Amino acid sequence: MLNVEFTGGQVLGGIGLEPRALAIGDGRIVERAATSVDLSGFKILPGIVDVHGDGFERHVAPRRGAMKQMHDGLRAAEAELAANGITTGVFAQFLSWEGGVRGPEFADQVFAALKDVRADTVTDLRPQLRFETHMLEEYPTLAARIAAWGISYVVFNDHLPHDRLADGRTPKRVTAQALKARRNPAVHLAMMQEMHARRDEVPAALDALCATLAAQGVAMGSHDDTTQAQRAGWRARGVTVAEFPETLEAAEAAKSAGDHVVLGAPNVVRGGSHNGNVSALDLIMMGYCDAIASDYHYPSPRRAALMLARSGAVNLAQAWHLISAGPAQLLGLTDRGRCDVGLRADLVILDENDRVAATLCEGRISHMSGEIANRFVAAV
């Protein structure tokens, strides 16, 4: 761990950037340190807390059969997180009927490997389970598996095309989806039809599962809510996070009830949803956002926060809060997200062009590139 004092740079505080020193020691932000590093021209900000990201999938399974060693893929994903200023990364892994990299077997491999690599990675890597709610056969043992996997955050999804199944139509892309999961298309379709037919059994199963998970202290979220009624139903089960609400109605319902709202950074950067959902930028302007997540693109949280600040939508401190302290609070992590004495030394250092020059997690370097490396070598 580094024990140094950064001088000459600007540090992000509660109201904006401040020209002041910042010292770290024994993994924490401290009052003073004996050795100094000149960071003139650089900005020091809290490390990014990414509350939901599945961009790691391309590292652990870049193409069918290409990745034989899950551990190496997760380490490669960590390097990408660090290069983008992310100091806490939540890996959102499906447990889904869709199979393949979203299937139960693959989920078990990911969570097992993640437990192994966490001991020798610098970035704080955390698992999230994305559970497809109509997999009724999974319910009896799921809570125990969640505990064994070390998962503290579960999100519920339903990607079944209920409208088409109810009308007796074949869902789109069934053949491609089945082959990706290494299933016969007819078998895959029959499985979807059976899950749809048993949909009335799902609410009671969810009630029991959520009660058990709440007792285990697991945080829970819903995904892609569209209506006030949906959000109210989830809240009644103790599911208090609304990830990526698709409509203003759902986001407003969540915030008015005191729930946490997570929005996608790519949506912010693009200025709108890629599939016609409500604009994340509009929701942020209305105050309906607690955290911005990478979703599927790790460079986007930093870009989204900087874009919000440059546009004048919010100031830099407010924008950066959405990718640091905001998501940290959602995860119950009170030891990070701000550049305050006593907190973890989770920091991202930006150069004059707002590129990531260095990333530090608990006072350890996870990424460093360019001129800043020369200054560290000269001083330390």
ChimeraX attribute file (.defattr): number of C-alpha atoms within 10 A of each C-alpha:
attribute: neighborCount
match mode: 1-to-1
recipient: residues
	/A:1	15
	/A:2	19
	/A:3	20
	/A:4	23
	/A:5	21
	/A:6	22
	/A:7	18
	/A:8	17
	/A:9	21
	/A:10	23
	/A:11	22
	/A:12	20
	/A:13	17
	/A:14	14
	/A:15	10
	/A:16	13
	/A:17	16
	/A:18	14
	/A:19	14
	/A:20	13
	/A:21	19
	/A:22	24
	/A:23	23
	/A:24	25
	/A:25	21
	/A:26	15
	/A:27	19
	/A:28	24
	/A:29	26
	/A:30	20
	/A:31	14
	/A:32	17
	/A:33	16
	/A:34	9
	/A:35	13
	/A:36	19
	/A:37	20
	/A:38	17
	/A:39	21
	/A:40	15
	/A:41	12
	/A:42	23
	/A:43	22
	/A:44	25
	/A:45	24
	/A:46	29
	/A:47	30
	/A:48	32
	/A:49	32
	/A:50	28
	/A:51	29
	/A:52	27
	/A:53	21
	/A:54	17
	/A:55	18
	/A:56	24
	/A:57	20
	/A:58	16
	/A:59	20
	/A:60	22
	/A:61	18
	/A:62	12
	/A:63	10
	/A:64	10
	/A:65	7
	/A:66	10
	/A:67	15
	/A:68	11
	/A:69	11
	/A:70	19
	/A:71	20
	/A:72	15
	/A:73	21
	/A:74	24
	/A:75	21
	/A:76	15
	/A:77	21
	/A:78	24
	/A:79	17
	/A:80	18
	/A:81	26
	/A:82	27
	/A:83	22
	/A:84	24
	/A:85	33
	/A:86	34
	/A:87	30
	/A:88	26
	/A:89	25
	/A:90	22
	/A:91	26
	/A:92	23
	/A:93	27
	/A:94	24
	/A:95	24
	/A:96	24
	/A:97	21
	/A:98	21
	/A:99	21
	/A:100	20
	/A:101	22
	/A:102	19
	/A:103	16
	/A:104	19
	/A:105	13
	/A:106	19
	/A:107	21
	/A:108	15
	/A:109	13
	/A:110	24
	/A:111	21
	/A:112	16
	/A:113	17
	/A:114	22
	/A:115	15
	/A:116	12
	/A:117	16
	/A:118	15
	/A:119	10
	/A:120	8
	/A:121	16
	/A:122	22
	/A:123	26
	/A:124	17
	/A:125	20
	/A:126	21
	/A:127	24
	/A:128	26
	/A:129	22
	/A:130	24
	/A:131	22
	/A:132	20
	/A:133	23
	/A:134	28
	/A:135	17
	/A:136	15
	/A:137	9
	/A:138	16
	/A:139	16
	/A:140	11
	/A:141	10
	/A:142	14
	/A:143	18
	/A:144	13
	/A:145	13
	/A:146	20
	/A:147	13
	/A:148	11
	/A:149	19
	/A:150	16
	/A:151	17
	/A:152	18
	/A:153	23
	/A:154	23
	/A:155	23
	/A:156	22
	/A:157	19
	/A:158	16
	/A:159	13
	/A:160	18
	/A:161	15
	/A:162	18
	/A:163	11
	/A:164	12
	/A:165	17
	/A:166	12
	/A:167	8
	/A:168	10
	/A:169	11
	/A:170	13
	/A:171	15
	/A:172	10
	/A:173	9
	/A:174	17
	/A:175	16
	/A:176	12
	/A:177	18
	/A:178	19
	/A:179	14
	/A:180	14
	/A:181	18
	/A:182	12
	/A:183	17
	/A:184	14
	/A:185	17
	/A:186	11
	/A:187	11
	/A:188	20
	/A:189	18
	/A:190	12
	/A:191	13
	/A:192	20
	/A:193	18
	/A:194	12
	/A:195	20
	/A:196	18
	/A:197	14
	/A:198	12
	/A:199	14
	/A:200	11
	/A:201	12
	/A:202	16
	/A:203	13
	/A:204	10
	/A:205	15
	/A:206	18
	/A:207	14
	/A:208	12
	/A:209	18
	/A:210	22
	/A:211	14
	/A:212	14
	/A:213	21
	/A:214	14
	/A:215	9
	/A:216	14
	/A:217	10
	/A:218	21
	/A:219	21
	/A:220	24
	/A:221	23
	/A:222	24
	/A:223	19
	/A:224	20
	/A:225	22
	/A:226	18
	/A:227	18
	/A:228	16
	/A:229	13
	/A:230	15
	/A:231	27
	/A:232	17
	/A:233	12
	/A:234	21
	/A:235	20
	/A:236	11
	/A:237	16
	/A:238	17
	/A:239	24
	/A:240	22
	/A:241	26
	/A:242	30
	/A:243	25
	/A:244	25
	/A:245	27
	/A:246	22
	/A:247	19
	/A:248	21
	/A:249	16
	/A:250	23
	/A:251	30
	/A:252	22
	/A:253	19
	/A:254	26
	/A:255	17
	/A:256	10
	/A:257	12
	/A:258	12
	/A:259	22
	/A:260	22
	/A:261	27
	/A:262	28
	/A:263	29
	/A:264	27
	/A:265	27
	/A:266	24
	/A:267	24
	/A:268	24
	/A:269	20
	/A:270	14
	/A:271	14
	/A:272	17
	/A:273	17
	/A:274	11
	/A:275	8
	/A:276	9
	/A:277	16
	/A:278	20
	/A:279	21
	/A:280	29
	/A:281	24
	/A:282	16
	/A:283	19
	/A:284	20
	/A:285	12
	/A:286	11
	/A:287	13
	/A:288	23
	/A:289	25
	/A:290	22
	/A:291	30
	/A:292	36
	/A:293	30
	/A:294	27
	/A:295	24
	/A:296	18
	/A:297	16
	/A:298	26
	/A:299	18
	/A:300	22
	/A:301	31
	/A:302	25
	/A:303	18
	/A:304	27
	/A:305	24
	/A:306	18
	/A:307	17
	/A:308	21
	/A:309	17
	/A:310	13
	/A:311	9
	/A:312	9
	/A:313	15
	/A:314	17
	/A:315	17
	/A:316	21
	/A:317	18
	/A:318	18
	/A:319	24
	/A:320	29
	/A:321	23
	/A:322	26
	/A:323	28
	/A:324	28
	/A:325	25
	/A:326	25
	/A:327	27
	/A:328	23
	/A:329	17
	/A:330	19
	/A:331	16
	/A:332	10
	/A:333	13
	/A:334	13
	/A:335	16
	/A:336	26
	/A:337	29
	/A:338	26
	/A:339	24
	/A:340	19
	/A:341	15
	/A:342	15
	/A:343	18
	/A:344	26
	/A:345	32
	/A:346	33
	/A:347	28
	/A:348	29
	/A:349	25
	/A:350	20
	/A:351	19
	/A:352	11
	/A:353	9
	/A:354	13
	/A:355	17
	/A:356	24
	/A:357	23
	/A:358	23
	/A:359	30
	/A:360	27
	/A:361	26
	/A:362	25
	/A:363	22
	/A:364	18
	/A:365	18
	/A:366	22
	/A:367	24
	/A:368	19
	/A:369	13
	/A:370	11
	/A:371	11
	/A:372	20
	/A:373	14
	/A:374	11
	/A:375	13
	/A:376	15
	/A:377	9
	/A:378	10
	/A:379	12
	/A:380	11
